[in-house]
Amino acid sequence: MDQVRQAGQIIIIALIFMVVILVLVGALLGFVFQNVGGTRRAVAGEQALQLADAGIDKAVWRLNQTAGAFSGETDTVLGTGVFDVSVATLSGNLKEVTATGYVPNKTNPQARKQVKVQVSIDTTTISFNYGILVGEGGLQLQNSARVVGNVYSNGLIDGTGGTARITGDVYSAGPSGRIFNRVQIDGSAHAHRIDTNVTIGGSAYGQIMDRVTVGGNVFTNSLSRCTIGGNAFFTTKTACTIAGSQTTPYSGEPDPPPETFPPIPSSQIESWKAQAASGGTITGNYLLSGTQQASLGPKKIVGDLRLSNTARLTLTGPLWVTGEIEITNSAVVALAASYGNNSEVMIADGIIEVKNSAVFQKAGPNSYIMLLTTATGNDDQFEIGNSADGLIAYAPNGEVEITNSAGLREIVGWRVEVKNSAQVTYESGLANVNFSSGPGGSWTVVRGTWREIK
């Protein structure tokens, strides 16, 4: 009987012990499962965060591939999940990218992470301070040519006996500087010599003045055959009518110093070429005509670029053409809307012709298209005729000729001829033109702006 009782007690103790063991094992398993679940959630969260970062990386890459036109994408599958990306424009140079990662999917995600970051594009700022900037080849104005703005020439300025007019200030640099031959200048005039039927609305500064009409004051050494509306400072005078006071002797004004020319260094042009070539190369002539439309850039063209008969080319990056550029007959060159107030450059190693109402469309009020030729010579390396509004023409080694009713915003050339009724109208935004395709000109993450939202 005692043995039976003892055996029963052992069974009870064993059962209790087993229950305790089972409880402990259950608790342990629950703890293990809880940790496994937590680890899985942590892993999924980390994967979702990596997916969001991948979305940021792709957005930056796409912005650089599309010249900033990328606006986002959804349901992009990558690895263990998917991501969405959206891009908001804060300014022409600044955007905010939002990326959300989901693991394993958007419908029933185990984890969801969202990050935001700002991205910006480096720009190269080029300052154009004059309506026309000319090298030693000088400026020639014919017929009723007109410049609305200031002019600076490292050579002569010749009005050629017509009715040319410059509304701003005019400079002809150096000891051989000269403004002559029937030019009307609304502002002031600065040159070593000013002569032969030059009319100046403001004041005149130099060493020799002959056959001039000046509305303001005159500061010179030699003064002859003139009409002066203000005061005159001189050493010698012959046959002049002076309305104001006369001060003598006066040694004259120092010659204007030569302006830095060309204003864009060759290293910058080479950088733009490299940027264009980074987008790939087209071998052979690139032609658009009639109803044809295309978007192009960055791109190098080994050949010519010819646009004609209302064809439309939208720039999405810089272009480098090893041959000639010809834009004629109402063809349109436009900046992609994503440029905002940034500008773009088209470079030709050969000559450039823009004729017959070619159109250049801005993306913003202070954005421009610059056509640049590296061709050398003094015979129409850059020819513009019949309207080319919104254009910057740049020929540091050759001649720019603008004719008929052509109108543009800025000319830089070793030699410049403005003929017939052509007009150059300077805009204040040209003082600081931002080119988004300069050295390092790519969209990059702004340091310190990365943040996890949820």
Rosetta blueprint (number, residue, H / E / L):
1 M L
2 D H
3 Q H
4 V H
5 R H
6 Q H
7 A H
8 G H
9 Q H
10 I H
11 I H
12 I H
13 I H
14 A H
15 L H
16 I H
17 F H
18 M H
19 V H
20 V H
21 I H
22 L H
23 V H
24 L H
25 V H
26 G H
27 A H
28 L H
29 L H
30 G H
31 F H
32 V H
33 F H
34 Q H
35 N H
36 V H
37 G H
38 G H
39 T H
40 R H
41 R H
42 A H
43 V H
44 A H
45 G H
46 E H
47 Q H
48 A H
49 L H
50 Q H
51 L H
52 A H
53 D H
54 A H
55 G H
56 I H
57 D H
58 K H
59 A H
60 V H
61 W H
62 R H
63 L H
64 N H
65 Q H
66 T L
67 A L
68 G L
69 A L
70 F L
71 S L
72 G E
73 E E
74 T E
75 D E
76 T E
77 V E
78 L E
79 G L
80 T L
81 G E
82 V E
83 F E
84 D E
85 V E
86 S E
87 V E
88 A E
89 T E
90 L E
91 S E
92 G L
93 N L
94 L E
95 K E
96 E E
97 V E
98 T E
99 A E
100 T E
101 G E
102 Y E
103 V E
104 P L
105 N L
106 K L
107 T L
108 N L
109 P L
110 Q L
111 A E
112 R E
113 K E
114 Q E
115 V E
116 K E
117 V E
118 Q E
119 V E
120 S E
121 I E
122 D L
123 T L
124 T E
125 T E
126 I E
127 S L
128 F L
129 N L
130 Y L
131 G L
132 I E
133 L E
134 V E
135 G E
136 E E
137 G E
138 G E
139 L E
140 Q E
141 L E
142 Q L
143 N L
144 S L
145 A L
146 R E
147 V E
148 V E
149 G L
150 N L
151 V E
152 Y E
153 S E
154 N L
155 G L
156 L L
157 I E
158 D E
159 G L
160 T L
161 G L
162 G L
163 T L
164 A E
165 R E
166 I E
167 T L
168 G L
169 D L
170 V E
171 Y E
172 S E
173 A L
174 G L
175 P L
176 S L
177 G L
178 R E
179 I E
180 F E
181 N L
182 R L
183 V E
184 Q E
185 I E
186 D L
187 G L
188 S L
189 A E
190 H E
191 A L
192 H L
193 R E
194 I E
195 D E
196 T E
197 N E
198 V E
199 T E
200 I E
201 G L
202 G L
203 S L
204 A E
205 Y E
206 G L
207 Q L
208 I E
209 M E
210 D E
211 R E
212 V E
213 T E
214 V E
215 G L
216 G L
217 N L
218 V E
219 F E
220 T L
221 N L
222 S E
223 L E
224 S E
225 R E
226 C E
227 T E
228 I E
229 G L
230 G L
231 N L
232 A E
233 F E
234 F L
235 T L
236 T E
237 K E
238 T E
239 A E
240 C E
241 T E
242 I E
243 A L
244 G L
245 S L
246 Q E
247 T E
248 T L
249 P L
250 Y L
251 S L
252 G L
253 E L
254 P L
255 D L
256 P L
257 P L
258 P L
259 E L
260 T L
261 F L
262 P L
263 P L
264 I L
265 P L
266 S H
267 S H
268 Q H
269 I H
270 E H
271 S H
272 W H
273 K H
274 A H
275 Q H
276 A H
277 A H
278 S L
279 G L
280 G L
281 T E
282 I E
283 T E
284 G L
285 N L
286 Y E
287 L E
288 L E
289 S E
290 G L
291 T L
292 Q L
293 Q E
294 A E
295 S E
296 L E
297 G L
298 P L
299 K E
300 K E
301 I E
302 V E
303 G L
304 D L
305 L E
306 R E
307 L E
308 S E
309 N L
310 T L
311 A L
312 R E
313 L E
314 T E
315 L E
316 T L
317 G L
318 P L
319 L E
320 W E
321 V E
322 T L
323 G L
324 E L
325 I E
326 E E
327 I E
328 T L
329 N L
330 S L
331 A L
332 V E
333 V E
334 A E
335 L E
336 A L
337 A H
338 S H
339 Y H
340 G L
341 N L
342 N L
343 S E
344 E E
345 V E
346 M E
347 I E
348 A E
349 D L
350 G L
351 I L
352 I E
353 E E
354 V E
355 K E
356 N L
357 S L
358 A L
359 V E
360 F E
361 Q E
362 K L
363 A L
364 G L
365 P L
366 N L
367 S L
368 Y L
369 I E
370 M E
371 L E
372 L E
373 T E
374 T L
375 A L
376 T L
377 G L
378 N L
379 D L
380 D L
381 Q L
382 F E
383 E E
384 I E
385 G E
386 N L
387 S L
388 A L
389 D L
390 G L
391 L E
392 I E
393 A E
394 Y E
395 A E
396 P E
397 N E
398 G E
399 E E
400 V E
401 E E
402 I E
403 T E
404 N L
405 S L
406 A L
407 G E
408 L E
409 R L
410 E E
411 I E
412 V E
413 G E
414 W E
415 R E
416 V E
417 E E
418 V E
419 K L
420 N L
421 S L
422 A L
423 Q E
424 V E
425 T E
426 Y L
427 E L
428 S H
429 G H
430 L H
431 A H
432 N L
433 V E
434 N E
435 F E
436 S L
437 S L
438 G L
439 P L
440 G L
441 G L
442 S L
443 W E
444 T E
445 V E
446 V L
447 R L
448 G L
449 T L
450 W L
451 R E
452 E E
453 I L
454 K L
